[in-house]
Amino acid sequence: MASKAFLLAVMVAAAMAAPAFAVDYVVGDDNGWKLNVNYSAWAQDKVFYVGDTISTYYAVGDHNVYKVNGSDFKSCTVPQPGESLRSGNDKITLATPGRKWYLCGVGNGTHCENGMRLVINVFSGAPTPAPAPAVEPWPIYNAPSLPPMYGAPSRPFYGAPSLPPIYAAPSPPPVYGAPAKKPMSVWSNWKLKFHF
């Protein structure tokens, strides 16, 4: 019963942690949001999902970020100034799926024309991670109990190992027709000779 409660607690914790799988992408990585960076190449190998964020880092006053539509993106048309992000540390949460367009409006679009623009595709849901494989419980073996003086075995007992039989050295074959020898003792070959 305790294992079922533990499993339920783990599942609830995993469900609550689902938003933690969102990714924060720093636009341009180490380059940040600036001129002379190929943002199409930067975005090419990334997959964006609803809930992810993109962050732009730049020196305040040098750049800004506008979210625009596809036609304004192509023509580098800058929207009204009040619609820009200009903190130098802008975080944009990707709240809906679809194509998103961003550009720098500094210089009335000249920064955009020089490459400071980004287009990304946002997908509706992050892929769910594959479930963990089911863990089989360890088999339980009924080991024979040992007398108390030996203590419990440190691992399961599978029975005594089978050992090869111990063989005695073979005796020489009998010789037929020879007289039977009298058994000898250890002392029979000793002869005591005393010379005084």
Secondary structure, 3 states (H helix, E strand, C coil): CHHHHHHHHHHHHHHHCHHHHCCEEECCHHHCCCCCCCHHHHHHCCCEECCCEEEEECCECCECEEEECHHHHHHCCCCCHHHCECCCEEEEECCCCEEEEEECCCCCCHHHHCCCEEEEEEECCCCCCCCCCCCCCCCCCCCCCCCHHHCCCCCCCCCCCCCCCCCCCCCCCCCCCCCCCCCCCCCCCCCCCCCC
